[in-house]
């Protein structure tokens, strides 16, 4: 099958890693994938095309309104590809009634100027089929499709011997490293940092890598949006290092410089059971993932082996135990990796997508 992916690309956010992985495995499975648009030099790993009629299906990967092409490109795309051969992957739950969890919400009227009903009608006008990366979509006309996946060949290093993963080795620059932009994650990050503050002297360097961790950005202040909150005093008190976003090609290597790598998701995503690229990618790095997700969501994706890696109750005591005796946690990482390789590889994910598009 020849698939034309439609989305705005960014090297440090959204679906770029997933799109690159689909492109990598497509040839192995006898498929062809290109991204709709002019060739972009920043993405040498991807193929681009404007020849809409040369493809079987157009797959819109949507996070924001800007993922839909501007005129005249969108007109050419819609004219050249019948609606029955267009599908939308709704990565952020836009195709729902308005949902608000804490400060998080799926319809960002203040930011993009579109009401909830506009998103629903727009999706219905563009495509006959809508997929969401959740096992439990709320609408009957949405099909579950996790979209993101796991690359077994991309494991940075197996834990061997397992205890090395918990050692404060000279090769480990950080004790805790989180890679992700500060959008609707501060409430969870705050709770985590406050929980480990009593053992801060027992930990080495902590770093947050991504946009808007240093301070609340001006645009959030001006628009009265709380989704990019941050407490610089707490970060200063804990000695947390802040760095700007890094390209998707550097994430695994960076996380491998840390003993522990937390996995956070937006409150909205936890509520809807949505997964992201980082849900899977953290388990490729040479680190022990700290799974800060709701247990039902975590076990549905990672399997039962994830239990020791789930945050429950006493976070400080949990980390202390990992440092003292890392072996059970490294064994859990191996178990989760095996589960992900068997159930969530990109080869399997692309096969699922082709099957879904064929029915």
C-alpha positions as CSV (number, residue, x, y, z in Angstrom):
1,X,0.0,0.0,0.0
2,X,1.2,3.6,-0.7
3,X,0.5,5.9,2.2
4,X,0.7,9.7,2.1
5,X,1.1,11.1,5.6
6,X,-0.1,14.6,6.2
7,X,1.2,16.5,9.2
8,X,3.4,19.5,10.2
9,X,6.9,18.3,11.1
10,X,9.1,19.4,14.0
11,X,12.4,17.8,15.0
12,X,11.7,18.0,18.7
13,X,8.0,17.5,19.2
14,X,4.8,15.7,18.1
15,X,4.9,12.7,15.7
16,X,8.3,13.1,14.0
17,X,9.9,10.0,15.5
18,X,6.8,7.9,14.8
19,X,6.6,9.0,11.2
20,X,10.3,8.3,10.7
21,X,9.8,4.8,12.1
22,X,6.9,4.1,9.8
23,X,9.0,5.2,6.9
24,X,11.9,2.9,8.1
25,X,9.7,-0.3,8.2
26,X,7.5,0.4,5.2
27,X,10.0,-0.9,2.7
28,X,10.6,-4.0,4.7
29,X,6.9,-4.8,4.6
30,X,6.4,-3.9,0.9
31,X,4.7,-0.6,1.4
32,X,5.6,3.0,0.4
33,X,5.3,6.0,2.6
34,X,5.8,9.7,1.9
35,X,5.0,12.9,3.7
36,X,2.8,15.4,1.8
37,X,4.6,18.5,0.8
38,X,7.7,19.9,-0.7
39,X,11.1,18.3,0.1
40,X,12.4,19.5,3.5
41,X,16.1,19.5,4.0
42,X,15.7,19.2,7.8
43,X,14.3,15.7,7.4
44,X,16.6,13.8,5.1
45,X,15.3,10.5,6.5
46,X,11.8,11.1,4.9
47,X,10.4,11.0,1.4
48,X,8.1,13.9,0.4
49,X,5.6,14.1,-2.4
50,X,2.8,16.4,-3.8
51,X,1.7,13.8,-6.3
52,X,-1.5,12.9,-4.4
53,X,-3.0,10.6,-7.1
54,X,0.1,8.4,-6.8
55,X,-1.0,7.2,-3.4
56,X,-3.7,4.9,-2.1
57,X,-4.6,6.6,1.1
58,X,-4.0,10.0,2.8
59,X,-3.4,9.7,6.5
60,X,-3.8,13.0,8.4
61,X,-1.8,13.0,11.7
62,X,-3.4,15.8,13.7
63,X,-2.3,17.5,16.9
64,X,-3.1,21.1,16.0
65,X,-4.9,23.0,13.4
66,X,-1.6,23.7,11.6
67,X,-1.3,20.0,10.8
68,X,-3.8,20.6,8.0
69,X,-1.9,22.2,5.0
70,X,-2.5,25.7,4.0
71,X,-4.0,26.8,0.7
72,X,-3.4,25.9,-2.1
73,X,-2.0,22.6,-0.9
74,X,-5.0,21.5,1.1
75,X,-7.3,22.1,-1.9
76,X,-5.1,20.0,-4.2
77,X,-5.0,17.3,-1.6
78,X,-8.7,17.1,-1.1
79,X,-9.4,17.3,-4.8
80,X,-6.9,14.6,-5.6
81,X,-7.8,12.1,-2.9
82,X,-11.5,11.0,-2.5
83,X,-12.9,11.3,1.1
84,X,-13.3,7.5,1.2
85,X,-9.5,7.2,1.0
86,X,-8.7,9.8,3.7
87,X,-8.2,8.9,7.4
88,X,-7.4,11.1,10.4
89,X,-5.3,10.0,13.3
90,X,-6.5,12.2,16.2
91,X,-3.5,12.3,18.4
92,X,-4.9,14.6,21.2
93,X,-8.5,13.7,21.5
94,X,-9.9,16.7,19.5
95,X,-12.7,14.5,18.1
96,X,-14.7,14.4,21.4
97,X,-17.0,16.7,23.3
98,X,-15.1,19.3,25.3
99,X,-13.2,17.6,28.1
100,X,-11.3,19.4,30.9
101,X,-9.1,17.6,33.4
102,X,-7.3,19.9,35.9
103,X,-6.0,22.7,33.6
104,X,-5.8,20.5,30.6
105,X,-8.4,20.4,27.8
106,X,-8.9,19.0,24.3
107,X,-10.3,22.2,22.7
108,X,-7.9,25.1,23.0
109,X,-10.2,28.0,21.9
110,X,-8.0,30.7,23.3
111,X,-5.0,29.4,21.4
112,X,-6.3,28.2,18.0
113,X,-9.6,30.0,17.9
114,X,-11.7,26.9,17.1
115,X,-14.6,25.7,19.2
116,X,-15.2,22.0,19.9
117,X,-18.0,21.6,17.4
118,X,-15.7,23.0,14.7
119,X,-13.1,20.3,15.3
120,X,-15.8,17.6,15.1
121,X,-17.3,19.0,11.9
122,X,-13.9,19.5,10.3
123,X,-12.8,16.0,11.0
124,X,-16.1,14.6,9.6
125,X,-15.7,16.7,6.4
126,X,-12.1,15.7,5.8
127,X,-12.2,11.9,6.3
128,X,-14.6,9.0,6.5
129,X,-12.5,7.2,9.2
130,X,-11.1,8.6,12.4
131,X,-8.6,6.8,14.6
132,X,-7.3,7.7,18.1
133,X,-4.2,6.3,19.8
134,X,-6.2,4.9,22.7
135,X,-7.6,1.4,23.4
136,X,-10.8,3.1,24.8
137,X,-12.2,5.8,22.5
138,X,-15.3,7.5,23.8
139,X,-17.1,7.9,20.5
140,X,-18.6,5.0,18.6
141,X,-17.4,6.3,15.3
142,X,-13.8,6.3,16.4
143,X,-11.6,3.2,15.9
144,X,-8.8,2.5,18.4
145,X,-5.3,2.6,16.9
146,X,-2.3,3.2,19.1
147,X,-0.3,4.7,16.2
148,X,3.0,5.1,18.2
149,X,5.1,2.0,18.7
150,X,8.3,0.3,19.8
151,X,11.5,-0.4,17.8
152,X,13.2,-3.5,19.3
153,X,16.3,-2.9,17.2
154,X,16.7,0.5,18.8
155,X,17.4,-0.7,22.4
156,X,20.5,1.4,23.4
157,X,22.0,-1.3,25.6
158,X,20.6,-4.4,27.4
159,X,21.1,-4.4,31.2
160,X,23.9,-7.0,31.5
161,X,24.7,-7.4,34.3
162,X,21.4,-5.8,35.4
163,X,22.8,-4.1,38.5
164,X,24.9,-1.8,36.3
165,X,21.7,0.2,35.4
166,X,21.4,1.3,39.0
167,X,25.0,2.1,39.7
168,X,26.1,5.8,39.8
169,X,28.6,5.1,37.1
170,X,30.9,7.8,35.7
171,X,29.2,7.3,32.4
172,X,25.9,8.4,33.9
173,X,25.8,12.2,34.0
174,X,22.4,12.4,35.6
175,X,20.4,10.5,38.2
176,X,17.1,11.7,36.8
177,X,16.5,13.1,33.3
178,X,13.1,14.0,31.7
179,X,12.8,14.9,28.0
180,X,9.6,16.6,27.0
181,X,8.1,20.1,26.6
182,X,6.3,21.8,29.4
183,X,2.7,21.7,28.2
184,X,0.2,20.4,30.7
185,X,2.8,18.4,32.6
186,X,3.8,20.7,35.5
187,X,1.2,19.4,38.0
188,X,2.7,15.9,37.7
189,X,6.2,17.2,37.6
190,X,5.7,19.3,40.8
191,X,4.3,16.3,42.7
192,X,7.2,14.2,41.6
193,X,9.9,16.8,42.6
194,X,8.2,17.5,45.9
195,X,8.1,13.8,46.6
196,X,11.8,13.3,46.1
197,X,12.9,16.5,47.8
198,X,13.5,14.7,51.2
199,X,16.1,12.5,49.5
200,X,17.6,15.2,47.3
201,X,21.0,14.9,48.9
202,X,21.1,11.2,48.0
203,X,20.6,11.9,44.4
204,X,22.9,13.3,41.7
205,X,22.1,15.7,39.0
206,X,18.5,16.2,37.8
207,X,17.6,17.7,34.4
208,X,14.5,18.7,32.4
209,X,15.0,19.1,28.7
210,X,12.4,20.8,26.6
211,X,10.7,24.1,26.0
212,X,9.3,26.4,28.8
213,X,10.7,24.7,31.9
214,X,12.7,27.8,33.0
215,X,9.7,30.1,33.6
216,X,6.1,30.5,32.6
217,X,6.2,31.8,29.0
218,X,4.9,35.3,28.2
219,X,2.3,34.0,25.8
220,X,0.7,31.9,28.6
221,X,0.6,34.9,30.9
222,X,-0.9,37.1,28.2
223,X,-3.6,34.6,27.3
224,X,-4.3,33.5,30.9
225,X,-3.5,29.8,30.1
226,X,-2.2,27.7,33.0
227,X,-1.0,24.7,30.9
228,X,2.6,26.0,30.9
229,X,2.9,26.6,34.7
230,X,6.3,26.2,36.4
231,X,7.8,27.1,39.8
232,X,11.4,28.4,39.2
233,X,11.9,28.6,43.0
234,X,11.2,24.9,43.4
235,X,13.6,24.0,40.5
236,X,16.3,26.3,42.0
237,X,15.9,24.8,45.4
238,X,16.3,21.3,44.1
239,X,19.2,22.3,41.8
240,X,17.3,21.1,38.6
241,X,19.2,21.8,35.4
242,X,17.1,23.1,32.5
243,X,18.0,22.7,28.8
244,X,16.2,23.5,25.6
245,X,14.5,20.8,23.4
246,X,16.7,18.4,21.5
247,X,16.1,16.7,18.2
248,X,14.2,13.4,18.2
249,X,17.3,11.6,17.0
250,X,19.1,12.5,20.2
251,X,16.5,11.5,22.8
252,X,17.5,7.9,23.4
253,X,21.2,8.7,23.8
254,X,20.4,11.6,26.1
255,X,18.1,9.5,28.4
256,X,20.8,6.8,28.5
257,X,23.0,9.3,30.4
258,X,20.5,9.0,33.3
259,X,19.9,6.3,35.9
260,X,16.2,7.0,35.9
261,X,13.8,8.4,33.3
262,X,10.3,9.5,34.3
263,X,7.4,9.0,31.9
264,X,4.7,11.6,32.4
265,X,1.6,12.3,30.3
266,X,-0.8,15.2,30.1
267,X,-3.8,14.8,32.5
268,X,-6.1,14.7,29.4
269,X,-4.1,11.9,27.9
270,X,-4.3,9.9,31.1
271,X,-8.1,10.4,31.2
272,X,-8.6,9.3,27.6
273,X,-6.0,6.6,27.7
274,X,-4.0,8.2,24.9
275,X,-0.4,7.2,24.3
276,X,2.5,9.1,22.9
277,X,5.8,8.3,21.3
278,X,7.5,8.7,24.7
279,X,5.3,6.0,26.1
280,X,7.4,3.6,24.2
281,X,10.7,5.3,23.5
282,X,11.8,5.6,27.1
283,X,12.1,1.8,27.3
284,X,14.7,1.9,24.5
285,X,17.2,4.0,26.5
286,X,19.8,2.6,29.0
287,X,17.8,3.9,31.9
288,X,15.2,2.6,34.4
289,X,11.9,4.2,33.4
290,X,9.8,5.6,36.2
291,X,6.2,5.0,35.0
292,X,4.1,7.9,36.3
293,X,0.9,6.8,34.5
294,X,-2.4,5.4,35.9
295,X,-2.0,1.7,36.6
296,X,-4.8,0.6,34.2
297,X,-3.3,2.5,31.3
298,X,0.2,1.3,32.1
299,X,-0.6,-2.4,32.4
300,X,-2.7,-2.3,29.2
301,X,0.3,-1.1,27.3
302,X,3.3,-2.5,29.1
303,X,1.8,-5.8,30.5
304,X,2.0,-7.1,34.0
305,X,5.9,-6.9,34.1
306,X,5.6,-3.1,34.6
307,X,4.3,-3.4,38.2
308,X,7.7,-2.7,40.0
309,X,8.2,0.4,37.7
310,X,4.8,2.0,38.6
311,X,4.8,4.9,40.9
312,X,2.7,4.1,44.0
313,X,2.6,6.0,47.2
314,X,6.1,6.6,48.7
315,X,8.1,7.9,45.7
316,X,11.2,8.7,47.8
317,X,11.2,5.2,49.3
318,X,10.7,3.7,45.9
319,X,13.7,5.5,44.5
320,X,15.8,4.6,47.5
321,X,15.0,0.9,47.0
322,X,15.9,1.1,43.3
323,X,19.3,2.6,44.2
324,X,19.8,0.0,46.9
325,X,18.7,-3.0,44.9
326,X,18.2,-2.3,41.2
327,X,18.1,-5.9,40.0
328,X,14.2,-6.4,40.4
329,X,13.6,-3.1,38.5
330,X,16.0,-4.0,35.7
331,X,14.3,-7.4,35.4
332,X,11.0,-5.5,35.1
333,X,12.5,-3.4,32.3
334,X,13.5,-6.5,30.5
335,X,10.1,-7.9,30.9
336,X,8.4,-4.8,29.6
337,X,10.8,-4.6,26.6
338,X,9.9,-8.2,25.7
339,X,6.2,-7.4,25.9
340,X,6.6,-4.2,23.8
341,X,8.6,-6.1,21.2
342,X,5.9,-8.8,21.0
343,X,2.8,-6.5,20.9
344,X,3.8,-3.0,19.9
345,X,6.6,-3.1,17.3
346,X,6.4,-0.6,14.4
347,X,6.2,-3.5,12.0
348,X,3.1,-4.7,13.8
349,X,1.7,-1.2,14.1
350,X,2.1,-0.5,10.3
351,X,0.5,-3.8,9.5
352,X,-2.4,-2.9,11.8
353,X,-2.8,0.5,10.0
354,X,-2.8,-1.1,6.6
355,X,-5.3,-3.6,7.7
356,X,-7.5,-0.9,9.1
357,X,-7.3,1.1,5.9
358,X,-8.2,-1.9,3.8
359,X,-11.6,-2.4,5.6
